[in-house]
């Protein structure tokens, strides 16, 4: 029998209870977003992309906010990016001290400001440096190291496949996550699942697949077509943590309106806890449209929420649309289940 998404597995000796993983989400995947994914069933969660230089030089905000790990997140992987092996080794040591179970290195980010430093997808053109970074992260942390990369940098480029081989053979990485689109595509176009399948068949370590997994049907298709060890949910999980449960068979039906609004209320509370009220007001503006979309709205409510002058005003708008009056809840507490209508 082929593996099922609900099956446990190991990654670099770390026990993972299932094969549905929260992908690294740049600028989003902080501790409470990861904790949310775990609450809905994710077997493994990966942090947002964290600068190895910021960690190495002890940037106060980076170390306070991005290296924060909640006790209920484990197993958790922290994703680092950078181009200097010695800096990477130092950053990896500090990430291990913060409590991470694994370290992931980003070698797929297509953003120019990252690539121009020699990090992210630029490493696909410099496999020797890519290998040195992987070794350095393992040496500094003593943890299993994985790498997330793209199939290549431009159309017709499959350099990611060769870099992945070298990372396993020479860099000793414990696993690979392949986003089978070239970097120039960003998030557009159909992923090349056949390329991903070929990599799965060639490498002796677990290979996970990411990219284009916006629905449970897409994720199952990618898992089955590639034979990957697991799937990483990224943009498809934004405002939709229920997708984890849907894939794992613990979610028989989509969430009701009240449940969506209660979940958003939980997110608002955690953002305040994480950033303070003033910064949370700005930070949450990118979250509102994701949840409004789940409500089936036209976007008007999302725009109103983004323009709200305060969190109190935003919550008042949500209550107008059916959000329950809820007491403050700690991060470990799930939002209340929607009321069951009387028969």
VMD Tcl script that draws the C-alpha trace (Angstrom):
set ca {
  {0.00 0.00 0.00}
  {1.37 3.46 -0.84}
  {1.74 5.84 2.11}
  {-1.32 7.80 3.17}
  {-1.32 11.42 4.26}
  {-2.34 10.28 7.74}
  {0.66 7.94 8.12}
  {3.48 8.83 10.56}
  {7.06 9.10 9.27}
  {10.50 10.32 10.29}
  {12.56 13.21 8.95}
  {16.18 13.16 9.99}
  {15.20 11.06 13.00}
  {12.41 13.43 14.03}
  {9.05 11.71 14.40}
  {6.29 13.41 12.41}
  {2.71 12.20 13.06}
  {1.38 12.77 9.53}
  {2.40 13.98 6.09}
  {0.62 17.33 5.92}
  {3.01 20.20 6.62}
  {2.67 23.96 6.97}
  {5.05 25.52 4.47}
  {7.26 28.51 5.29}
  {5.23 31.66 4.58}
  {7.42 34.75 4.27}
  {6.25 37.52 6.55}
  {3.39 35.38 7.87}
  {4.52 32.10 9.44}
  {5.12 33.29 12.98}
  {4.52 31.20 16.10}
  {0.75 31.68 16.28}
  {0.17 30.94 12.59}
  {2.17 27.75 13.09}
  {0.27 26.94 16.28}
  {-2.99 27.44 14.41}
  {-1.90 24.91 11.79}
  {-0.97 22.43 14.53}
  {-4.38 22.89 16.17}
  {-5.99 21.80 12.92}
  {-3.73 18.79 12.45}
  {-0.47 19.74 10.69}
  {2.15 17.11 11.43}
  {5.06 19.53 11.00}
  {5.20 23.33 10.82}
  {7.92 25.51 9.28}
  {8.64 29.09 10.24}
  {8.66 32.07 7.96}
  {11.98 32.83 6.28}
  {14.43 34.27 8.84}
  {17.64 36.09 7.95}
  {20.73 34.24 9.16}
  {22.51 37.60 9.35}
  {19.80 39.08 11.58}
  {20.10 36.11 13.95}
  {23.91 36.12 13.85}
  {24.08 39.83 14.71}
  {21.36 39.43 17.35}
  {18.84 41.78 15.80}
  {16.53 42.38 18.75}
  {13.21 42.22 16.90}
  {14.20 39.15 14.87}
  {15.34 37.21 17.91}
  {12.36 38.25 20.05}
  {9.63 37.70 17.48}
  {10.82 35.29 14.80}
  {12.63 32.82 17.05}
  {9.68 32.49 19.41}
  {8.44 28.90 19.59}
  {5.28 27.83 21.41}
  {5.50 24.57 23.40}
  {2.63 23.03 21.42}
  {4.23 23.60 18.00}
  {6.59 20.65 18.03}
  {7.86 19.30 15.78}
  {8.81 22.67 14.31}
  {11.39 23.62 11.70}
  {12.93 27.09 11.48}
  {13.76 28.30 7.99}
  {16.90 30.39 7.52}
  {18.21 32.18 4.46}
  {21.61 33.66 3.68}
  {24.78 33.21 1.65}
  {27.63 33.05 4.19}
  {28.39 29.59 5.67}
  {29.97 30.89 8.87}
  {27.07 33.22 9.54}
  {24.70 30.35 8.79}
  {26.48 28.12 11.31}
  {26.16 30.75 14.04}
  {22.50 31.45 13.24}
  {21.72 27.72 13.20}
  {23.28 27.32 16.65}
  {21.01 30.04 18.02}
  {17.95 28.60 16.32}
  {18.69 25.23 17.94}
  {19.02 26.95 21.31}
  {15.60 28.54 20.74}
  {14.08 25.04 20.62}
  {13.74 24.15 16.93}
  {13.59 20.46 16.00}
  {14.90 20.92 12.45}
  {16.45 23.65 10.32}
  {15.33 24.37 6.78}
  {17.38 26.50 4.38}
  {15.62 28.57 1.75}
  {17.14 28.09 -1.70}
  {14.03 28.94 -3.68}
  {12.95 32.50 -2.86}
  {12.69 34.40 -6.18}
  {12.47 37.91 -4.68}
  {15.20 40.12 -6.22}
  {16.31 41.71 -2.93}
  {17.05 38.21 -1.59}
  {18.63 36.82 -4.76}
  {20.93 39.80 -5.29}
  {22.69 38.93 -2.02}
  {23.42 35.42 -3.31}
  {20.71 33.82 -1.17}
  {17.38 32.20 -2.04}
  {17.02 30.96 -5.62}
  {20.41 32.48 -6.54}
  {21.97 29.46 -4.83}
  {20.72 27.28 -7.68}
  {23.51 28.88 -9.74}
  {26.10 28.24 -7.01}
  {25.80 24.59 -5.90}
  {29.14 24.64 -4.10}
  {27.95 27.43 -1.82}
  {24.60 25.67 -1.38}
  {26.36 22.56 -0.11}
  {28.61 24.62 2.18}
  {25.57 26.35 3.72}
  {23.85 23.03 4.41}
  {26.94 21.62 6.07}
  {27.40 24.77 8.12}
  {23.81 24.69 9.39}
  {24.21 21.08 10.49}
  {27.56 21.77 12.12}
  {26.30 24.81 13.99}
  {23.03 23.36 15.20}
  {23.51 19.62 15.54}
  {20.00 19.33 14.07}
  {18.73 17.66 10.90}
  {18.83 20.10 7.98}
  {16.44 20.22 5.05}
  {16.34 22.50 2.01}
  {13.43 24.02 0.11}
  {14.23 24.88 -3.48}
  {12.75 25.53 -6.91}
  {13.14 23.42 -10.04}
  {15.31 26.15 -11.59}
  {15.63 29.89 -12.03}
  {14.19 30.36 -15.51}
  {12.20 28.52 -18.23}
  {13.86 25.27 -19.27}
  {16.22 25.36 -16.29}
  {16.22 22.23 -14.11}
  {19.28 23.18 -12.05}
  {17.30 22.57 -8.87}
  {17.36 18.84 -9.53}
  {21.15 18.70 -9.73}
  {21.53 20.99 -6.69}
  {19.18 18.72 -4.74}
  {21.33 15.68 -5.60}
  {24.48 17.45 -4.44}
  {22.82 18.65 -1.25}
  {22.02 15.03 -0.39}
  {25.27 13.45 -1.58}
  {27.71 16.13 -0.41}
  {25.72 18.27 2.02}
  {24.15 15.46 4.02}
  {20.71 17.04 4.14}
  {17.94 14.98 5.72}
  {15.25 15.95 3.22}
  {14.33 18.12 0.26}
  {11.21 20.14 -0.47}
  {10.75 20.82 -4.15}
  {8.55 23.59 -5.50}
  {8.41 22.37 -9.11}
  {8.09 25.78 -10.75}
  {11.08 27.82 -11.89}
  {11.76 30.96 -9.87}
  {10.70 33.33 -12.67}
  {7.17 31.86 -12.45}
  {6.78 32.93 -8.83}
  {3.38 31.37 -7.98}
  {1.92 31.28 -11.51}
  {1.57 28.36 -13.88}
  {1.07 24.67 -13.24}
  {3.79 22.96 -11.19}
  {5.79 20.24 -12.94}
  {4.79 17.26 -10.85}
  {6.58 14.85 -13.18}
  {9.87 16.57 -12.37}
  {9.04 16.24 -8.70}
  {8.28 12.54 -9.14}
  {11.64 11.98 -10.86}
  {13.40 13.61 -7.92}
  {11.45 11.45 -5.45}
  {12.61 8.34 -7.32}
  {16.24 9.46 -7.49}
  {16.94 10.64 -3.95}
  {17.44 8.39 -0.90}
  {15.95 10.96 1.51}
  {12.34 12.13 1.92}
  {11.21 14.57 -0.75}
  {8.22 16.79 -0.06}
  {6.27 18.73 -2.66}
  {4.95 22.28 -2.55}
  {3.35 24.74 -4.95}
  {-0.18 25.13 -6.26}
  {-1.81 23.23 -3.39}
  {-4.77 25.54 -2.86}
  {-7.38 22.84 -2.22}
  {-7.50 19.36 -0.73}
  {-8.02 17.96 -4.24}
  {-4.85 19.66 -5.52}
  {-2.83 18.47 -2.53}
  {-4.01 14.87 -2.92}
  {-3.24 14.97 -6.64}
  {0.30 16.21 -6.00}
  {0.88 13.62 -3.26}
  {-0.34 10.75 -5.41}
  {1.30 11.83 -8.68}
  {4.71 12.52 -7.20}
  {4.97 9.80 -4.56}
  {6.34 12.47 -2.23}
  {6.83 11.85 1.47}
  {4.43 14.70 2.23}
  {2.83 17.91 1.03}
  {3.45 21.48 2.15}
  {0.43 23.77 2.34}
  {1.25 27.42 1.82}
  {-1.04 30.05 0.28}
  {-3.94 27.60 0.24}
  {-3.96 27.55 4.04}
  {-4.16 31.34 4.46}
  {-7.42 32.03 6.22}
  {-8.22 28.34 5.81}
  {-6.56 26.27 8.54}
  {-9.45 23.81 8.12}
  {-7.64 22.56 5.00}
  {-5.30 20.54 7.24}
  {-8.22 18.70 8.80}
  {-9.87 18.20 5.44}
  {-6.77 16.45 4.10}
  {-6.43 14.32 7.23}
  {-10.08 13.26 7.26}
  {-10.88 15.01 10.55}
  {-12.94 17.72 8.91}
  {-16.14 16.30 7.35}
  {-17.59 19.65 6.30}
  {-16.50 23.25 5.66}
  {-16.59 25.59 8.65}
  {-19.76 27.48 9.41}
  {-19.80 31.27 9.40}
  {-19.65 31.49 13.20}
  {-16.61 29.24 13.31}
  {-14.75 31.33 10.74}
  {-15.46 34.53 12.63}
  {-14.42 32.94 15.93}
  {-11.17 31.78 14.35}
  {-10.43 35.27 13.09}
  {-11.08 36.58 16.59}
  {-8.48 34.11 17.91}
  {-6.00 35.39 15.31}
  {-6.63 39.00 16.38}
  {-5.92 38.10 20.01}
  {-2.71 36.32 19.13}
  {-1.52 39.17 16.91}
  {-1.97 41.58 19.83}
  {-0.07 39.21 22.10}
  {2.72 38.86 19.53}
  {3.14 42.45 18.36}
  {1.24 44.74 20.70}
  {-1.98 46.48 19.71}
  {-0.52 49.24 17.57}
  {1.56 47.00 15.33}
  {-1.14 44.32 15.29}
  {-3.62 46.80 13.78}
  {-1.37 47.19 10.73}
  {-0.25 43.56 10.59}
  {-3.79 42.17 10.56}
  {-4.80 44.11 7.46}
  {-3.33 41.35 5.30}
  {-5.18 38.65 7.27}
  {-8.72 40.04 7.01}
  {-9.33 39.37 3.28}
  {-8.35 35.71 3.64}
  {-11.07 35.07 6.21}
  {-13.64 37.26 4.45}
  {-13.11 35.11 1.35}
  {-14.01 32.05 3.42}
  {-17.23 33.81 4.42}
  {-18.20 34.03 0.75}
  {-18.15 37.82 0.76}
  {-17.46 40.11 -2.17}
  {-14.47 41.74 -0.53}
  {-16.35 44.81 0.72}
  {-16.08 43.61 4.33}
  {-12.38 42.92 3.87}
  {-11.83 46.45 2.59}
  {-13.79 47.90 5.52}
  {-11.69 45.90 7.96}
  {-8.48 47.05 6.33}
  {-9.61 50.67 6.71}
  {-10.75 50.25 10.31}
  {-8.99 52.86 12.50}
  {-8.56 50.49 15.44}
  {-8.92 46.87 16.49}
  {-12.04 47.82 18.42}
  {-13.56 49.18 15.20}
  {-12.56 46.03 13.32}
  {-14.11 43.79 15.95}
  {-17.27 45.90 15.94}
  {-17.55 45.31 12.18}
  {-17.08 41.59 12.70}
  {-19.79 41.51 15.37}
  {-22.13 43.26 12.92}
  {-21.53 40.30 10.61}
  {-22.16 37.66 13.26}
  {-18.92 37.29 15.22}
  {-19.65 36.10 18.76}
  {-18.81 38.11 21.87}
  {-15.95 36.04 23.25}
  {-13.79 36.41 26.36}
  {-10.04 36.63 25.94}
  {-8.56 33.18 25.25}
  {-5.00 32.02 25.65}
  {-3.11 30.66 22.64}
  {-3.68 27.06 23.74}
  {-7.45 27.48 23.65}
  {-9.23 26.74 20.41}
  {-12.03 29.08 19.35}
  {-15.41 27.92 20.58}
  {-17.26 25.55 18.30}
  {-20.30 27.04 16.59}
  {-23.59 26.40 18.33}
  {-25.50 23.37 17.11}
  {-28.97 24.42 16.00}
  {-31.85 22.81 17.84}
  {-33.55 19.96 16.05}
}
mol new
graphics top color blue
foreach p $ca { graphics top sphere $p radius 0.5 }
foreach p [lrange $ca 0 end-1] q [lrange $ca 1 end] { graphics top cylinder $p $q radius 0.2 }
display resetview
